Amino acid sequence: MQPQLTTPFRIGDVEVPNRVLLAPLAGIGNWFVRLQARRHGAGLAVSEMISSFALHHRNERTLRELLVLHPDEHPVSIQLFGHDPEVMRSGAAIAAGAGADLIDINMGCPVRKVRKTGAGAALLADPDLAVRVARAAIEGSGRPVTVKLRSGLEPGDRSGLELAVRLVTAAGAAAIAFHPRPASTQHTGSPEYGLVRELVRRLDGTGAPVIVSGGLSTAPGARRAYRESGADAVMIARGSLGNPWIFEELTGRRVATPTPDEVIAELRWVIDRAEEHLGARAVPYLRKFYPWYLQRLGMPRRAKEPFQRTGTLADARALVERLGGLDAEDRLPLAA
């Protein structure tokens, strides 16, 4: 019998209070996005991917904006990417020194600019190097190290599955987050949950949990993936964008959809935290967030345009207050 999603589990020596996790979201998963997921019930949140080279070379912006942890988000995992074992050793040590409870290594990113450096999904083609990178992160950080990877590079390729086994048995990885779609398809196509089930079977007895990822955009879909894959936990990515309530659904804290007032209140919270994090730079940064929340309010595309033209956070807050002062059927004039 699979445990309930609300049951705690362990990754190495770190206890995670439930089996619903926030995935690393490139360019998005900063401390307040992770804290938001934890507020709504996620047992663990993973940071957006951070360059091990940027940490190794003490890049100021990386340290100031990406390697920032909030005291209320623990346990927290910092995801690193890179292809050089010694640089990964150094970067992992810096992330651990900043307070990371876990280190995650990205070996699944399909984006060309990451793969061409030899990182992300490119490591699937060099399993010996991948094992050395993971081992270096373990040695450098002294923390449990997890790896997130794809099933392979092309359809029919099982290199990710085979590498996942080696990462646990040869490198000592504490858990595997497995996205059962090839890198070449990016986010299209149906995940092959049978591959996850096979990985679970092959890692049985190692103590390394398997976390299923990929295509989990709704709570029912995540429950189905959990059941069909036999995984130890689920990892929610784009399904959480503008919808932190998915974590409440999956942990049994919510049945009803959020009300418009709840959505608006959450958007206010996001704006406040973005200002706390980035100051005036939050103005352009937040433009990627507004459509997610406006969509949940049922707003038409044209209603999003004023938010994209905001020049100050005061402008953005004024638009949000107008949302809160309108009945659902009267919200369309916002775009006038």
N, C-alpha and C positions, 0 to 999 in steps of 0.2 A: 504494500500500500504506500502510495506517495504521501509525504507529509502535506498538511495544509500550507498554503502560502503564508499563513500567519505564524508558522512555526519557526523559531530561531534556528540558525545553523552556523557553522564555523568555517572560516577561511584561514587556515593556519591557526594561529593563536588568537585571532580576532573573532569575537562573537557578533554576528549580524542578527538584529532582532526579528527580521522576517525575510521572506524569500522574494521580495519585489524590489528591484534595483533600478536606479536611473543610469542609463548608458552614458558613455562619454559623447558629448555633442560638440563637434568642432565649431569653434567660433561662438559658442553659446554657453557651454557648461561651466560658467564661472561660479564663485562662491555663493552668490545670491540665488542662482538657478538651482544649485545643489541644495541650499538651505530650504528653498521653496518645496522641493521634492520631499525632503525630510519632514517638513512641517505637515505635509499632506499624507505622510505614512510610509514613504520609501525606507527600507531598512538600511540602504547604503546608496551613496551617490558617487559616481566616478567623474573626475574632472574632464574638461575638454583636453585634447591631446596637446602636450607640451614638448617642444624639441629638447632632447637630451643635450644637443650641442648648445642651445641657448642657455641652458642651466650651467653646463660645464664652463662656458665662457662668461657667465654672470651677466647676461644681457639684462640691462636695467629695466626695460619695459616688461620683459618676461617675469622678472622677479617682482615687479611692482604690481602687475595686473593679473598675471596668470597664477602665480604661486602664492595666492592669498587664501587662507583658510579661516572660516568662522568658528568660534569656539562651540557653537551649538550644532555643528554638522557632523561631528564624529559619531561613529567611525566614518572615515572618508578615504577614498582611493585617488591617487594622482596618476593619471595616465601619461606615459612618456612614449615618444617614438624616436627611432634612430637605428643605425646599422653598425655602429662601432662599439665593440664590447667595453673598451676602456672609457670611452665617453659616456656610455650608459652607466657604468659603475659610478662615475663621478656624478652624473645627473641624478641617479637614484639616491645617492648619499645626500645630496642637497635637498631633494624632495622629502626624504625622511627627516632631515634636520628641520624642515619647515613645519613638521607635524603630521605628515601623512601616516595613516595607520596601515595602508596597503599601497603597493606600487603595482600599476597595471602597465603592460607593454602592448602597444598597438602593432599587431602583425596582420591586420586585416584591411587597413585603409586602401580603397581602390583608386583614389585620386592620383592622377598622373604625376603631379608635382611632388607628391610624397614618394610614390613608387620609384621615380627616376633617381632619387637619392639613394636607393637601396633599402629604404625603410617601408613600413606598412606591409601591404600584401606582397611586396617584392621579396620579403624574407621567406615566403613559402617556397621559393625556387632555390634557396640555399639553407636547408635545414640544419646543417652543421653550424653555420654562422648564427642562425636563430637560437640554437641551444646555447651557444657561447654568450650571446647577448642577454638571454634570460638568466643564465648563471651569474653573469657579472652584476646584473641588477640585484640579485639576491645577496651576493657578497658585499656590494657597495652599500645597500640600504639597511641590511639586518632586519628587513620587514618581510612579511609574506608577499610574494610576487605572483600576480595573476597575468594571464595573457589572453587578449581578445583577438580572434582570428577567423578567417573565412574557411569554407570547406575546401577551396582550391582556387586556382587562377582562372580556369576555363570550365565550362560545363563538362561533367564527367570526371573531372580531376579531383582526386581524393588526397592531394598532398597536404591540405590543411588538417584533415583527420589524422593522417599518419604523424604529422608534426606535433599535433596536440598531445598524442600519446608520449612522444619523445620528450616534450617539454616537461611533462610530469615525471616520467620515469628516469630520464637522464639529467635534466637540468634542475629538477626539484620545484617546479611551479606548484603553487598552492591551490590553484583553481584555473579552470578554462572557461572563458566566455566564447561560445561557439555560434557563429552566424552561418547557418547551413545553406548559403548561396555562394556561387563563385564570384570572385572579385570582378570579372569582366561584365557581369550583369548588373553590377552596382545594387540598386534597390528594386530592380524589376524581377519578375518571375516569382514562383512559389518556393518558399523555403522547404528543404527536404528534412523534415523532422526525424525521419528514419535514421539519418546520419548522426543526429544528436543521440538517439537511442543507442546506436552502435558504440559511440564514444563513451557513453555512460557505462555500457557493459564492459568495455575494454579497460576502463579506469576503475572498475569495481575493486575495492580492497586497497586502493592507494591513498584514500582519505582526501582526494582532490575532488571537490564538487564541480559539476558541469552546469553552466548557466546558459540558457537558451536565449538567443538574441536574433533580431531581424524580422521586420514585418509585423511587430506586435503593436498595432495602432489602436486597438480597442481592448477593453477589459475582457469581453468574451473571447476575442482572438488570442489574448495572452493566456487565458485559462486553457484554451484548446491546445495551444502550443506546449504548455506545461504538461498537460495530460498525454499528448501524443508523443512527445519527445522523451518523457521519463526523466527530464532534467531535475536538478536540485533547486533551481531558482529561475526566475524570468528577469529579463533586462529590457526596460522600456526606453525607447529613444524618441523618434518623432511623434509617437503617440502621446507624449507628455507636453508637446509644445502648445502653450495656451490652455492646457488641460491637466494641471497638477492633480485634479480630482480623480484621475485614473488610478492613482496610488490608493486613494480612499476606497474606491470601488474594489480593488483587488485585495485589500486587507479587511474588507467587511465593514468599513466605517461609514460607507455611503451607499445608498441605493438610488435615490433620486438624482437627476441631473442638477447641476448648480443653477441657481436662480440668476437672472440678470444682475441683481444687486450684488450677488457673490462674485460674479465675473468682474464687475466694475471695481469692486473693492480689491480684488486680486490685482487688477491692472494698476490701481493706485499704489499698491504695495511694491509692485515691480518698478514703477517709476521712481519711487522713493529710494529703493535699494540701488538702482542704477546710478542715481545721483550720488549716493553715498560712495559707490565704487569708483565712478569715473568723473564726477563733477560735470563740467560743461560738455565734456565729450560724450556724455550719455545721450545728448540730443540726437545725433545721427545713429548712435548704437541702437537706440530703442525703436528705430523705424522698422527693424526686422520683427519686433515683438508685437506691434500694434495689430497687424492683420490676424494673428492667431486669436486674439481676444475678441476682435470685432466680428470675426467669423462665428465665434461661439454665441455672439449676440444676434446672429442672423442678419448682420448688416450687409448691404449690397456692396459691390466692388467700389462704386463711386464714393461711398461713405468713408472709405479708407484714405482717400486722397488728401483731405485736410491734415491728417496725422503725418503723412509723408512730407508735408510742406512746413511743418513746425520749425521755427527758428530758435525757440527757447523751451525749457521745461515748463515755464509758466503757460506758454501757448498750449502745450500738450495737456497740462492739468485742466486748463479751461475747457478744452474739448471733452475731456473725460467727465467733467462736471456737467456739461450739457447732456452727455449720455445719461447720467444719473438722474437728470431732471425731466427726462422725457419718458412717456409711456412707450411700450414696445411698438405700437402702431404709429407713433409720432416720431420715431427716431430717424426716418428718412431725411427730414429737413437738415440734418447735420451736414449733408453733402451739398446743400444748395449754395 
